[in-house]
Amino acid sequence: MNNVYINLAELDLLRSEGEAYAAKLRSFGKQVTTKTYPRVPHLVQAMDGVLDTARQWIKDMCTYVAVEFGRHPADVQMDQLYPDGVEVGVPCIDGGQPWYRLNSPMVLGEAPLYRESDSTLHYVDCLQDPAELHILQLDSKTGDAVGKPLVHKLDDSVTVACFRENKPGYICAYFQGVAFLDEANGALEIVKEIIPTEDREIRRFNDGGVDCRGRFWLAEIDRKALSIGMNRQPADYGEPLGRLWRYDPDGSCHLMETGLVCGNGLAWSPHNKTMYLNDSAAGLIWAYDFDIPTGDISNKSLFVDRRQFGGEPDGMVCDVEGNLWIAMWGTYRVMCYDPQDKHLRDIKFTAKNQACTAWGGPNYDTLYIASATDKSANRKADDDGGHLFRYHVGVRGLPKYAFKG
């Protein structure tokens, strides 16, 4: 490649070395373009969430890569700039290969849920045809798998399930709304249809959770916006169709948020005064003030912005210290952020599409992660997607609440 593009930061102590490098390349006959960004420091490209200059830096790099490869800038994948989907300088732990390999890999593993009373791990393969509920027995002392999972075939896709308090089975989000799911046989009892059948082509339900007062939250996907791809919706697309709902134990249903591409990964802080919501296909994590008595949310703020680095924030859980552990789709990683939005560390596994996390194990300090089969054209032959992963974090996680209805 004869053309070289070099970005320089005016306040970088290494700027002169960059200029010297450009001059040296030119002496060898290379076509070198340099651009110096005024009044910014060394790590400006890692400050894209707060500085317009940093966003322009990334945009210029994308444009150069696009031109160099003969493509439109909008078609440049971020992994050409960030091959691992992660910014520079974040510690990375090797999480290794699957902890439990299924006989047949899941299409999309979701909703892992640990039950301490009988040491079982529950999860779904929501895009299998038909969708499946799996229940895997674990050793109560080691957390290791015991035998093969019990598998129930489902009448519709289920993407999230939570236990019911003092009642058998689960409350769940099925394709069109809220249902009770029978643990014994996988039967679905629809209790609230929210998306009408004629809208199945444009919306579906995805992730959710139960808050500390036992109310069930469930978030939608805008299927068309999701199919277009992360941050590729045209300017005239309008507000995405995805919505966030709250279903209360008294049977009432409340619209809580709109404008989502792919609602995902609901979690609450240890004091339950902050609620987090992922919009996966937008690359964003939002934080809200959460009112415990009423279940109202307010003061929406952007917590984490992944748009410049790639990776889609998927399933998410919180530990007792307030850190968020996020399955970051497309990056092979579970990423950890502290309550001040600092990216602390990553755990890297051998499957590109990490989908959803859950706490479990004897001390509730182990992450269990469901993954998905990589369906992309450039899938690696050794990708372990569709199996279950596990990592002993050593920090106790917050248990998931049960629905009080």
Secondary structure, DSSP 8 states (H G I E B T S, - for coil): --EEEEEEETT-TTHHHHHHHHHHHHHTT-EEEEEEETT--TTGGGGTTT-HHHHHHHHHHHHHHHHHTTS-GGG--GGGTSTTSS-TT--EEEEES-SB--SS--SBEEEEEEETTTTEEEEEETTSSS-EEEEEEB-TTT--B-S--EEEE-SS-EEEEEEBTTSSSEEEEETTEEEEE-TTT--EEEEEE-S-GGGTTTEEEEEEEE-TTS-EEEEEEEHHHHHH-TT---TTS-S--EEEEEE-TTS-EEEEEEEESBEEEEEE-TTS-EEEEEEGGGTEEEEEEE-TTT--EEEEEEEEE-TTT--EEEEEEEBTTS-EEEEEETTTEEEEE-TT--EEEEEEES-SEEEEEEEESTTS-EEEEEEE---STT--TT--TTSEEEEE-SS-B-----B--
